Every structure is written in C-alpha cells, then in structure tokens.
Amino acid sequence: MKLKIIFTAAFCLIAGALAVSAQQKTDYSGSWTLDVSKSKLSERSPVESMTMDVTQTDNDISVDTKTVRKPRPEGEGRGGGMGRPGGGMGGGMMGGGDAKHTYTLDGKESDGGDISLKAKTEKDGKLKLTQSRNIETPMGSINVKTVETWQLTDEGKTLKVVRETETPRGSQTSEMIFTKN
C-alpha cells in the first residue's frame, strides 16, 4: 500500500512539473544586434547593420527594428521594384529601415495599421511571427507575406531568425543571427 502511495505521489509531482514547464514561454526580450558575418542574407536585402529591441510580456511581444542598408554600387540604377521608385518594401522586418510592431501571443491576428500581424509559439519554444501586407501600386494591388521563425540558442545569448518572404517577384529566405547586447 505504501509503495502505491509513493508511486502515485511521484507521478503527480512529475506530471505537475511537466505541466508547469509546458506553460512557460521562451522570453525573447532584449537588445539584439545582427551578426552580418554569420548570417545568410538574401541578395535582395543588402543589410549593413540591424538592431532589434524586443519587449515581451505574457500577452504580447513588441519588436522595434532599425536597419541600415548598404549603399548601391556606383552607377547602378535604382530600379522601380514593387511599384515605386527605388524598389524595396520599407517598414523594418519586411525589408526596409525602421519599424515597430506589436504581436499578441494568443495566436490571433492583430491589426498593425496597414499590416496584419500574427504570432504563434510552437511546442518546441520557437516563435513564428507572420506579417501580411497589401500594397497599392500604379500597377495594382500586391501582397507581401513574411514569416519569421525565432529560436534562442547558446543559453539565450544568440537569436536565430529564419525569414521567408513571398512577393510577386518570388520567394526568398534569409537566416539572420543576432547576439544579445
């Protein structure tokens, strides 16, 4: 009888510990700097430097991004990609300069103005951030969708972001490695 009670108590302790650990979310908060030398960036995203300030609560995650692009080579035309002079998308994580977006962590879509935002925490602790935007151009409306998969490594000192972007010009994938400041 005592053995049965001991096994039952041990089972309850283990089940309780597993339930608590399953409820804990990975915290991505902090100031992050892109390590360009370790990253695999798309040729369409000539990044010179990038920083992210991430603030996370139980309910949401805010990402404030600052990006500096490499200057175009001498003599290269600016091109009119994506329906505007100079091309590009603008708007931080979607390929441009500076942006701040707040995602709710309940898996529901939120409205970030002209952009739809969605965050989902995976069972393995990875975070999927999805941005979708319709852009009106002189040639009609286009949709741009970006899905980022975030994963902490190196005891939380390194953030790996795999970014997959779909545009009318095709798909591109980048792997960005950030270090915590």
C-alpha positions in Angstrom: 0.0 0.0 0.0 2.8 2.4 0.9 4.5 1.7 -2.4 1.4 2.5 -4.3 1.1 5.9 -2.4 4.8 6.7 -3.2 4.4 5.9 -6.9 1.2 8.0 -7.1 2.9 10.9 -5.3 5.9 10.7 -7.6 3.7 10.6 -10.7 1.7 13.6 -9.5 5.0 15.6 -8.9 6.4 14.7 -12.3 3.1 15.5 -14.1 2.8 18.8 -12.3 6.4 19.8 -13.2 5.8 18.9 -16.9 2.6 21.0 -16.9 4.4 24.0 -15.5 7.3 23.7 -17.9 4.9 23.3 -20.8 3.2 26.6 -19.9 6.4 28.6 -19.7 7.1 30.6 -22.9 10.5 31.4 -24.2 11.4 35.0 -23.4 12.9 36.8 -26.4 13.2 40.2 -24.6 16.4 42.2 -25.0 18.5 44.3 -27.3 19.8 42.3 -30.3 22.5 43.1 -32.9 22.7 41.3 -36.3 26.0 39.5 -36.8 26.2 40.0 -40.6 29.2 37.7 -41.0 27.3 34.7 -39.5 24.0 35.5 -41.3 22.9 34.2 -44.7 21.1 37.2 -46.2 19.2 37.4 -49.4 20.9 39.3 -52.3 17.7 41.5 -52.4 18.4 42.5 -48.8 21.8 44.2 -48.7 21.9 44.8 -44.9 24.8 46.8 -43.5 23.6 46.6 -39.9 20.4 45.8 -37.9 19.3 46.1 -34.3 16.2 44.9 -32.6 14.8 45.9 -29.3 12.4 43.2 -28.1 10.0 43.6 -25.2 7.8 40.6 -24.3 5.0 40.2 -21.7 2.7 37.2 -21.1 0.3 38.7 -23.7 2.4 40.3 -26.4 5.8 40.8 -28.0 7.0 44.2 -29.4 9.8 44.3 -31.9 11.5 47.7 -32.7 13.8 47.3 -35.6 16.4 49.6 -37.0 18.1 48.6 -40.3 20.9 50.3 -42.3 21.1 49.3 -45.9 24.4 49.1 -47.9 24.6 51.8 -50.5 24.1 50.8 -54.1 27.2 50.3 -56.2 28.4 53.3 -58.2 26.5 53.6 -61.5 23.8 51.1 -60.6 20.3 52.3 -61.3 17.7 52.4 -58.5 15.1 50.5 -60.4 11.4 50.7 -59.8 10.7 47.5 -58.0 7.5 46.9 -56.1 5.7 49.8 -57.8 7.7 52.7 -56.5 11.0 54.4 -57.4 13.9 52.8 -55.9 12.1 49.5 -55.2 12.1 47.7 -51.9 9.3 47.5 -49.3 10.2 49.8 -46.4 9.0 49.0 -42.9 11.6 47.3 -40.8 11.4 43.5 -40.8 9.7 43.4 -44.2 12.9 44.6 -45.8 13.1 48.3 -45.1 14.5 50.6 -42.4 12.9 51.3 -39.1 9.7 49.8 -37.8 7.9 48.8 -34.5 5.3 46.1 -34.4 3.4 44.5 -31.5 2.1 41.0 -31.9 -0.4 39.3 -29.5 0.9 35.9 -28.3 -2.6 34.3 -28.3 -2.2 33.2 -31.9 -4.9 35.6 -33.1 -4.3 38.0 -35.9 -3.9 41.7 -34.9 -4.0 44.8 -36.9 -0.9 46.9 -37.1 -2.3 49.6 -39.4 -1.6 48.7 -43.0 -0.2 45.4 -41.9 -1.7 42.2 -40.4 0.4 40.6 -37.6 0.2 37.1 -36.1 2.4 35.4 -33.6 2.3 31.7 -32.6 4.5 29.9 -30.0 5.5 26.5 -31.2 5.7 23.5 -28.8 9.5 23.4 -29.1 9.7 27.0 -27.9 10.2 28.6 -31.3 8.2 31.7 -32.2 6.6 32.2 -35.6 5.9 35.8 -36.5 3.8 36.4 -39.6 3.3 39.8 -41.4 1.0 40.3 -44.3 0.5 43.5 -46.2 -1.4 44.6 -49.3 0.3 47.4 -51.1 -1.4 49.6 -53.7 0.8 50.4 -56.6 0.3 52.0 -60.0 0.1 48.5 -61.5 -2.5 47.3 -59.0 -2.5 45.7 -55.5 0.2 43.3 -54.4 0.5 41.1 -51.3 3.7 40.6 -49.4 3.9 37.9 -46.7 6.8 37.4 -44.3 7.1 34.5 -41.9 9.9 34.6 -39.3 10.8 31.6 -37.1 12.7 32.7 -34.0 14.8 30.4 -31.9 17.1 31.1 -29.0 20.5 29.2 -28.8 23.7 29.5 -26.8 21.8 29.7 -23.5 19.7 32.7 -24.7 22.7 34.7 -25.9 22.0 34.1 -29.6 18.8 34.6 -31.6 18.4 32.8 -34.9 15.7 34.2 -37.2 14.8 32.4 -40.4 12.8 34.8 -42.6 10.8 33.6 -45.6 9.3 36.3 -47.7 6.8 35.9 -50.6 6.3 38.7 -53.1 5.1 38.9 -56.7 8.8 38.8 -57.6 9.2 35.4 -55.9 10.2 33.9 -52.6 13.4 34.5 -50.7 14.8 33.0 -47.5 17.3 34.6 -45.1 18.9 33.3 -41.9 19.8 36.0 -39.5 22.0 35.5 -36.4 21.6 38.1 -33.7 23.7 38.4 -30.5 22.3 39.8 -27.3 23.8 43.1 -26.1 
